[in-house]
Amino acid sequence: MTTYKEIFGKYVKNYSSDPSSDAEGQIWYNSTSGTFKSVVASAAWSAGSPLSVARSYLAGCGTQTAGLAFGGETTVNTNSTEEYNGSGWATGGNLGTARRGLGGAGIQTAGLAVGGYTTAASNATEEYDGSTWTAGGNLGTARYTFGEAGTQTAGLVFGGSGPGVLTEEYDGATWTAGGSLNTARNELAGAGIQTAGLAFGGSGPSSATEEYDGSTWVAGGNLNTARFHLAGAGIQTAALGFGGGNPGATGATELYNGTSWTNSTSMTTARKSLGGCGTQTAALGFGGGGTAVTEEFNISSSIITAAAWASGGNMGTTRGGLGGAGTQTAGLGFGGSDPSAVNTAATEEYNGSTWGPGGNMTTARANLGGAGTQTAGLAFGGLTTVNVNNTEEYDGSTWGPGGNLGTARRLLGGAGTQTAGLAFGGFVTGVVTNTEEYDGSVWTAGGSLPTGKMQMAGCGTQTAALGSGGYTTARTTLTEEYDGSAWTAGGNMNTARSELAGAGIQTAALAFGGITSGPPIVTTTATESYDGTSWVSAASLATTRFSLGGAGTQTAGLAFGGTTAASPFRTNSTEEFTGEILTDNVKTITTS
């Protein structure tokens, strides 16, 4: 009998437990379970970080790790552009013309936005250079909800409202007529390039597929699920079609091999009028159905567990405006005000699953700053009935007095440790720029913030701190970085907000929750991740809130307490953030 060694030139490896990583197709024997196993590729959709602007009838282009979403409809047409880096969305340059039902082609740094609907069908073309949209040559025929393919200098559009069968080709400056589709339709999807395009689906709903060779369209294999307002990705001989309506929203996903379509794993969220980009094996679907939902499609030997917030144990004391410190598995929450707006001195400790009581603070207060760890915490400033400058130090069981702040204030930011703390911004009789540094006994003046701010998120260390969002004369996206002596501008947040929370360090931070507008107050679940240069969207909180506590790291964050926009207002909810995890897709080999 031929053996595995004789066929492949190697022996089967023997492990007592599955290895953390192995090559796709490699077989090993698990001596504990008594089974042969291997890593295999499979197709799956997984959650990506949501768009900052929820919308439908938008366009997209690029790749899964460098995607572009633009235009569309919220309750009105939008000119918003967002860029995806493989983990989250960041704000890009706005389109010159707000519109929906437009087409997109190209890549993130050389994108093409074509046609669409304003108050009528549009023939506008715009080109994106990675930061700014500029006018290109107009379409010969104004239209919307058509199919598209190609690049910024070799674009292709086909079908759509009105013309139904008309095709146009773009050379980077001018659109010219191409060969007509055989089946007139709108609300269809496209893939491929100018000389090897693919049109599929459309109004009806339709299952028709056609292939373009640069001059003529010929029939291809029909979709298994007839539908309209779907999205496409890939090339003519390796395409992906997903989502759409039939007539209700569907998450159906199909793979095209140049001849026929085969069904694959459906999207988690069924929707139509979505955007898409990427390849057949690494695609991106976003928006649609009035949502901000983003999903990533992969045919891979890895299983992707998306970043997410999950429920943790509730706090014993419901409150908002509290201070926070520590980690996800050793968190500290202190102070704040209860549902009757009475300030509290209560302290609670989190062990990764439940909160337990700690020693009470000496001074009950809200809107204070916090820093340090569960066993070496620092609380400073805040509001009793007036602003205070009190500092208290926690040793894991008891709070004791520390040196007073130079400036009594509330709604300030905090960072650092018990022996190297940082307090910045806040409110006295107005917003302030004051920064103070703590050495474990005394606060001394540090470099002032460039802009007076309060209600911002703080994280990091005394010599590498981050202050983000907050309120100046309005809610802001401003981010500032501290180097131990001076603040400098960092990348702006995507969502302007105040009374948010933060976690992590200066080069790997997380910001979450807050107020985006008001009165009346509008709160948010939005989470953003910072890499030291720019912010991108991350998985949203389950509970919308502001004036909450934050602790932990960018990949293991903790959100707790806070205030909601509706009665009973204060919350004791806790959520834990876990970053994206990749694991091998290990399968047991059977003889059946």
BELDA-V841009 format. One record per residue. N is the residue number from 1. OMEGA is omega in degrees with one decimal (NA if undefined). NEAR is the number of other ideal C-beta (glycine too) atoms within 8 Angstrom. D_LAST is the distance of its C-alpha to the last C-alpha in Angstrom with 1 decimal. Layout:
{{N:OMEGA:NEAR:D_LAST} {N:OMEGA:NEAR:D_LAST}}
//
This chain:
{{1:178.8:2:19.6} {2:-178.9:4:19.8} {3:176.2:6:19.3} {4:179.3:9:18.6} {5:-179.1:9:22.4} {6:-178.7:6:23.4} {7:-171.6:7:21.5} {8:178.0:5:22.5} {9:178.2:5:25.6} {10:178.0:6:24.6} {11:171.9:5:23.0} {12:179.4:10:20.3} {13:-179.8:9:22.3} {14:179.5:6:22.3} {15:173.8:10:23.2} {16:173.9:5:24.0} {17:-177.6:6:23.3} {18:178.9:9:21.8} {19:-178.7:8:24.5} {20:179.4:4:26.6} {21:175.8:4:26.0} {22:-177.1:7:24.1} {23:177.1:5:23.7} {24:179.5:7:21.1} {25:178.9:7:18.3} {26:-179.3:9:19.5} {27:172.2:11:17.0} {28:179.1:14:18.3} {29:176.0:11:17.6} {30:-174.2:13:18.7} {31:179.4:8:20.4} {32:-179.9:6:21.2} {33:-179.5:6:17.7} {34:-178.0:5:16.3} {35:170.9:8:13.5} {36:-177.4:10:13.3} {37:178.6:12:14.3} {38:172.4:11:15.7} {39:-177.2:12:18.1} {40:177.3:9:17.1} {41:175.2:8:19.4} {42:-179.9:9:19.3} {43:179.8:10:22.0} {44:168.3:10:24.1} {45:174.7:12:27.6} {46:-177.4:10:29.5} {47:169.5:11:33.0} {48:178.3:13:35.9} {49:-175.0:12:39.5} {50:168.8:13:41.4} {51:173.9:14:44.2} {52:179.6:12:47.7} {53:176.5:10:48.8} {54:-175.8:9:46.7} {55:176.4:14:47.0} {56:175.9:13:45.8} {57:179.2:13:46.5} {58:178.0:18:46.5} {59:178.6:14:45.7} {60:173.7:15:43.7} {61:178.5:13:43.2} {62:-175.4:13:42.1} {63:-179.7:12:38.8} {64:-179.4:14:36.6} {65:176.3:8:38.7} {66:-176.2:13:42.0} {67:179.9:16:42.0} {68:175.9:18:45.0} {69:-175.1:15:45.6} {70:179.2:18:48.9} {71:179.3:17:50.9} {72:-175.4:18:49.7} {73:170.9:11:51.0} {74:162.5:8:51.4} {75:174.8:3:54.0} {76:175.2:6:55.9} {77:-179.4:11:55.2} {78:174.1:12:54.5} {79:-175.4:12:55.1} {80:174.6:13:52.9} {81:176.9:15:50.8} {82:-178.7:15:48.2} {83:-178.4:12:46.4} {84:-177.7:19:42.9} {85:-178.7:9:42.2} {86:177.5:6:38.5} {87:-179.4:10:39.2} {88:-178.4:12:42.0} {89:174.1:15:44.7} {90:-179.0:12:48.4} {91:174.7:10:51.3} {92:179.4:11:52.4} {93:-178.5:7:55.5} {94:169.4:8:56.2} {95:174.6:13:56.2} {96:-178.9:9:59.7} {97:175.7:10:58.9} {98:-176.4:9:57.0} {99:177.0:16:54.8} {100:178.1:14:51.6} {101:-178.8:10:49.4} {102:177.6:18:50.0} {103:179.3:14:47.9} {104:177.6:16:46.8} {105:177.0:14:45.9} {106:-177.7:13:46.1} {107:-174.5:12:45.4} {108:-177.6:14:46.6} {109:177.0:8:49.7} {110:-174.9:13:50.4} {111:-179.7:16:49.5} {112:175.4:19:50.7} {113:-168.7:17:51.5} {114:170.9:15:52.5} {115:-179.7:18:54.0} {116:-176.7:17:53.2} {117:174.7:15:55.3} {118:165.7:9:58.3} {119:175.9:3:60.6} {120:177.4:6:59.9} {121:-176.2:11:57.6} {122:172.8:13:58.1} {123:-175.0:11:58.3} {124:172.5:14:58.4} {125:175.4:15:56.5} {126:-179.7:13:56.2} {127:-176.3:13:54.9} {128:-178.6:20:53.6} {129:-177.5:8:54.2} {130:177.7:6:52.2} {131:-172.1:6:55.0} {132:172.9:6:57.2} {133:174.7:11:57.0} {134:-176.3:8:59.7} {135:171.5:7:60.6} {136:179.6:11:59.2} {137:-178.5:7:60.1} {138:170.4:8:59.9} {139:174.9:13:57.6} {140:-179.5:8:59.4} {141:177.2:9:58.1} {142:-178.5:9:57.7} {143:176.6:16:54.4} {144:-177.5:15:51.6} {145:178.7:12:47.9} {146:174.4:14:47.2} {147:-177.3:15:44.5} {148:180.0:14:45.0} {149:172.1:14:43.7} {150:-173.6:14:45.1} {151:-179.3:12:47.3} {152:-178.3:13:50.7} {153:177.7:8:52.5} {154:-175.9:13:50.3} {155:-178.8:16:49.3} {156:172.7:19:48.2} {157:-174.5:16:48.6} {158:179.4:19:48.0} {159:177.7:16:48.4} {160:-177.8:16:49.3} {161:175.4:11:52.1} {162:-173.3:8:54.9} {163:174.3:9:54.3} {164:-175.8:10:50.8} {165:-170.7:11:50.2} {166:176.4:13:52.3} {167:173.9:15:50.9} {168:-179.2:14:52.8} {169:-177.3:12:52.4} {170:-180.0:19:53.8} {171:-177.7:8:55.2} {172:179.3:7:56.0} {173:-171.5:6:59.3} {174:172.9:6:59.3} {175:176.1:11:57.1} {176:-176.6:8:57.4} {177:172.1:7:56.0} {178:-179.8:12:52.8} {179:-176.9:7:51.2} {180:170.7:8:50.6} {181:176.2:14:47.3} {182:-179.1:8:46.6} {183:178.2:9:45.7} {184:-179.7:6:48.1} {185:169.5:13:46.5} {186:179.8:14:46.8} {187:-179.0:9:44.5} {188:178.5:19:42.0} {189:179.0:14:40.1} {190:176.4:15:40.3} {191:174.2:16:38.7} {192:-176.9:14:39.6} {193:-173.6:12:42.9} {194:-178.0:13:46.2} {195:177.6:8:45.5} {196:-176.4:13:41.8} {197:179.9:16:41.6} {198:176.1:18:39.2} {199:-177.7:16:40.2} {200:-179.0:19:37.9} {201:178.2:16:38.2} {202:-175.6:17:41.5} {203:-178.0:9:43.7} {204:-3.8:7:43.0} {205:-175.7:13:40.3} {206:173.2:13:39.2} {207:-173.5:11:36.0} {208:174.9:13:38.0} {209:175.2:14:37.3} {210:-179.1:14:39.8} {211:-176.4:13:40.0} {212:-179.3:20:43.3} {213:-178.2:8:44.5} {214:177.8:7:47.7} {215:-173.0:6:49.7} {216:174.1:6:47.7} {217:174.8:12:44.9} {218:-176.9:8:42.4} {219:171.5:7:39.6} {220:179.7:12:36.1} {221:-178.5:7:32.9} {222:169.6:8:33.2} {223:175.0:13:31.7} {224:177.4:9:29.2} {225:176.0:11:31.3} {226:-176.5:9:35.0} {227:178.7:16:37.0} {228:-178.6:16:40.1} {229:177.3:13:41.2} {230:178.5:16:37.9} {231:-179.5:14:37.5} {232:177.4:15:36.4} {233:174.2:15:35.6} {234:-177.2:13:34.8} {235:-173.8:12:36.0} {236:-177.3:13:36.1} {237:177.9:8:33.0} {238:-174.7:12:31.0} {239:177.8:16:32.2} {240:174.1:17:31.2} {241:-173.5:16:32.5} {242:179.5:17:32.4} {243:178.3:18:34.2} {244:-179.0:18:37.0} {245:-177.0:13:38.2} {246:-11.8:11:37.3} {247:176.7:4:39.9} {248:-177.5:6:38.6} {249:177.9:10:37.1} {250:173.8:13:33.5} {251:-176.2:13:31.2} {252:-179.4:14:29.1} {253:-179.8:16:28.2} {254:179.4:14:27.5} {255:178.3:12:27.1} {256:-177.3:19:29.2} {257:-178.1:8:28.7} {258:-179.8:8:32.1} {259:-174.7:5:31.0} {260:177.6:6:28.8} {261:173.7:12:27.8} {262:-179.5:8:24.3} {263:175.9:8:23.7} {264:179.7:8:22.9} {265:-179.3:6:23.2} {266:173.6:10:26.5} {267:178.0:14:29.5} {268:179.9:7:30.0} {269:177.0:9:33.5} {270:179.7:10:34.0} {271:175.2:13:37.4} {272:-177.9:15:39.5} {273:-179.5:11:42.4} {274:173.8:16:40.6} {275:179.0:14:41.0} {276:175.7:16:38.5} {277:176.5:14:38.3} {278:-177.5:14:36.2} {279:179.8:12:33.5} {280:-177.2:12:30.2} {281:179.6:8:28.4} {282:-174.7:12:31.1} {283:-179.3:16:33.0} {284:174.4:17:35.3} {285:-171.3:15:36.1} {286:179.1:18:39.3} {287:-179.4:17:41.7} {288:179.9:17:41.8} {289:-179.5:13:42.4} {290:-176.3:6:45.3} {291:171.9:10:43.0} {292:-172.1:11:42.9} {293:174.4:13:39.1} {294:175.4:15:37.5} {295:178.1:14:33.8} {296:176.6:13:32.1} {297:179.3:17:29.2} {298:164.9:12:27.2} {299:-166.5:9:24.3} {300:175.2:11:23.9} {301:177.3:9:22.0} {302:171.8:9:24.2} {303:-179.3:9:24.2} {304:171.1:12:27.7} {305:-172.3:8:29.2} {306:172.6:9:32.4} {307:-176.1:12:35.8} {308:166.8:8:36.9} {309:177.2:11:39.4} {310:-178.3:7:38.2} {311:171.1:7:40.4} {312:178.6:12:42.0} {313:179.6:8:44.3} {314:173.9:8:47.5} {315:176.8:14:50.8} {316:-179.0:9:53.2} {317:177.7:10:56.0} {318:-175.6:10:55.7} {319:173.2:15:57.6} {320:179.2:16:58.1} {321:-176.2:11:60.1} {322:174.9:17:58.8} {323:179.8:14:58.3} {324:178.1:15:55.1} {325:173.8:14:54.1} {326:-175.5:14:51.5} {327:-179.5:12:47.7} {328:-179.2:14:44.7} {329:176.5:8:44.3} {330:-175.9:13:48.0} {331:-179.6:16:49.8} {332:175.6:19:53.4} {333:-173.1:15:55.0} {334:178.2:19:58.7} {335:-178.8:17:61.6} {336:177.4:18:61.4} {337:-174.6:11:62.7} {338:-178.0:11:61.4} {339:176.4:8:61.0} {340:-179.0:4:64.8} {341:175.4:5:65.4} {342:-179.9:6:66.7} {343:-178.3:11:66.1} {344:174.5:12:64.2} {345:-173.4:12:64.3} {346:175.8:13:60.9} {347:175.6:15:58.4} {348:-179.9:14:54.8} {349:-178.0:12:52.2} {350:-177.9:19:48.5} {351:-178.9:8:45.9} {352:177.2:7:42.8} {353:-179.1:5:42.2} {354:174.1:6:45.6} {355:174.4:12:49.3} {356:-176.7:8:51.9} {357:171.0:7:55.7} {358:179.2:12:57.6} {359:179.5:8:61.3} {360:171.5:8:63.3} {361:176.2:14:65.1} {362:-177.9:8:68.9} {363:174.6:10:69.3} {364:-176.6:8:67.4} {365:178.5:14:66.7} {366:176.2:14:64.5} {367:-178.0:9:63.6} {368:175.0:17:63.8} {369:179.7:14:62.2} {370:178.7:15:59.7} {371:173.7:14:58.3} {372:-175.5:14:57.0} {373:-179.9:12:54.5} {374:-178.5:13:53.9} {375:177.2:8:56.1} {376:-176.3:13:58.6} {377:-179.2:16:59.0} {378:177.3:19:61.8} {379:-175.1:15:63.2} {380:179.3:20:66.1} {381:178.7:15:68.2} {382:-175.0:17:67.4} {383:168.1:12:69.4} {384:162.8:9:71.1} {385:175.6:3:73.8} {386:173.6:6:74.7} {387:178.9:11:73.0} {388:177.0:12:72.8} {389:-178.0:12:72.5} {390:170.5:13:71.3} {391:176.0:14:68.7} {392:-179.9:14:66.7} {393:-176.5:12:64.5} {394:-178.2:18:61.7} {395:-178.6:8:60.8} {396:177.1:7:57.8} {397:-173.3:5:59.9} {398:172.7:6:63.3} {399:175.2:11:64.9} {400:-176.1:7:68.0} {401:171.5:7:70.5} {402:179.3:12:70.1} {403:-178.2:7:72.5} {404:169.9:8:73.3} {405:174.9:13:72.3} {406:-178.8:9:75.2} {407:174.9:10:74.5} {408:-176.4:9:73.6} {409:177.0:14:71.0} {410:177.9:14:67.9} {411:-177.5:10:64.8} {412:176.4:15:64.5} {413:179.5:14:61.6} {414:178.3:15:60.6} {415:173.3:16:58.7} {416:-174.9:14:58.7} {417:-179.8:12:59.2} {418:-179.1:13:61.7} {419:177.4:8:63.8} {420:-175.5:13:63.2} {421:-179.9:16:63.0} {422:175.5:18:63.7} {423:-175.5:16:65.2} {424:178.9:18:65.7} {425:179.2:17:66.9} {426:-176.1:17:67.4} {427:173.1:12:70.2} {428:167.0:9:73.8} {429:174.5:3:75.9} {430:179.1:6:73.8} {431:-176.5:11:70.9} {432:179.2:12:71.5} {433:-171.8:11:70.5} {434:170.0:14:71.1} {435:176.4:15:68.8} {436:-179.5:14:69.3} {437:-176.6:12:67.8} {438:-179.1:18:67.6} {439:-178.4:8:68.0} {440:177.5:7:67.4} {441:-173.6:5:70.9} {442:171.6:6:72.5} {443:175.5:12:71.6} {444:-176.5:8:73.1} {445:172.3:7:73.2} {446:179.5:12:70.5} {447:-177.0:7:70.2} {448:170.7:8:70.6} {449:176.9:13:67.9} {450:-179.0:7:68.9} {451:176.3:9:68.6} {452:-177.9:10:69.4} {453:170.5:16:66.2} {454:174.3:15:65.1} {455:-179.7:10:61.8} {456:172.8:14:59.7} {457:177.3:15:56.5} {458:174.4:14:57.1} {459:179.4:14:54.9} {460:-175.5:13:55.0} {461:-179.2:12:57.7} {462:-178.3:13:61.5} {463:177.3:8:61.4} {464:-175.9:13:58.4} {465:179.5:16:58.4} {466:173.1:19:57.2} {467:-173.1:17:58.8} {468:179.9:17:57.2} {469:178.1:17:58.1} {470:-174.7:17:60.8} {471:174.5:13:64.0} {472:165.4:10:67.1} {473:176.0:3:69.0} {474:176.2:6:65.7} {475:-168.1:11:62.1} {476:173.1:12:60.9} {477:-173.5:9:58.1} {478:173.3:13:60.1} {479:179.4:15:58.4} {480:-176.9:14:60.6} {481:-178.1:12:59.8} {482:-177.7:19:62.1} {483:-178.4:8:62.6} {484:177.7:7:64.9} {485:-176.4:5:68.0} {486:174.7:6:67.4} {487:174.2:12:65.1} {488:-177.5:7:63.8} {489:171.1:7:61.9} {490:178.8:12:58.1} {491:-179.7:8:55.8} {492:172.3:9:56.3} {493:177.8:14:53.9} {494:-177.9:14:52.3} {495:176.1:10:53.5} {496:-178.4:9:57.1} {497:177.1:14:57.2} {498:178.6:14:59.1} {499:176.7:12:58.4} {500:177.9:17:54.9} {501:-178.9:14:53.3} {502:177.0:14:51.9} {503:175.1:15:49.9} {504:-177.8:13:49.2} {505:-173.9:12:51.4} {506:-176.8:13:53.5} {507:178.6:8:50.9} {508:-172.3:11:47.8} {509:177.2:16:49.0} {510:176.7:18:47.7} {511:-171.1:15:50.1} {512:178.8:18:49.3} {513:176.4:18:50.9} {514:177.7:16:54.6} {515:179.4:13:57.0} {516:179.8:12:57.0} {517:177.7:6:60.1} {518:0.8:7:62.7} {519:-7.6:3:64.6} {520:-173.6:5:62.9} {521:171.8:9:60.3} {522:-178.4:9:57.0} {523:-176.0:13:54.4} {524:171.8:11:51.2} {525:-172.8:11:47.7} {526:175.3:15:47.5} {527:176.7:15:46.4} {528:-178.3:15:47.1} {529:-175.3:14:46.2} {530:-178.9:19:48.8} {531:-177.3:8:48.3} {532:-180.0:7:52.0} {533:-175.3:6:52.7} {534:177.6:7:51.2} {535:172.4:13:49.6} {536:179.5:15:46.4} {537:175.5:14:44.9} {538:-178.4:13:42.3} {539:-175.6:11:40.4} {540:170.3:9:42.9} {541:174.4:13:44.0} {542:-177.6:8:43.1} {543:178.1:10:46.7} {544:-175.1:9:49.5} {545:175.2:15:52.4} {546:-177.7:14:55.3} {547:-178.9:11:57.3} {548:175.0:16:54.2} {549:178.4:15:53.5} {550:179.0:16:51.3} {551:173.8:14:50.0} {552:-175.0:14:47.3} {553:-179.7:12:45.9} {554:-178.5:13:44.6} {555:177.9:9:40.9} {556:-175.9:13:41.6} {557:-179.2:16:44.4} {558:175.6:20:46.0} {559:-175.5:16:47.8} {560:179.7:20:49.8} {561:178.1:16:52.6} {562:-176.2:18:54.6} {563:176.9:13:56.3} {564:-178.0:11:54.9} {565:-177.1:9:56.8} {566:178.6:4:56.9} {567:11.3:3:58.1} {568:173.5:5:57.7} {569:-179.4:10:57.5} {570:179.1:14:56.7} {571:174.2:12:53.1} {572:-176.5:12:51.5} {573:175.3:13:48.1} {574:175.2:15:46.2} {575:-179.8:14:43.5} {576:-179.9:12:41.5} {577:175.4:20:40.6} {578:179.6:9:37.6} {579:-179.8:8:37.3} {580:-178.6:8:34.2} {581:175.1:7:31.4} {582:175.3:7:28.9} {583:177.4:7:25.8} {584:176.6:11:22.9} {585:-175.0:12:19.7} {586:178.2:8:17.5} {587:174.6:8:13.7} {588:-179.8:8:11.4} {589:178.7:8:9.0} {590:-179.4:4:5.6} {591:-177.5:2:3.8} {592:NA:2:0.0}}
//
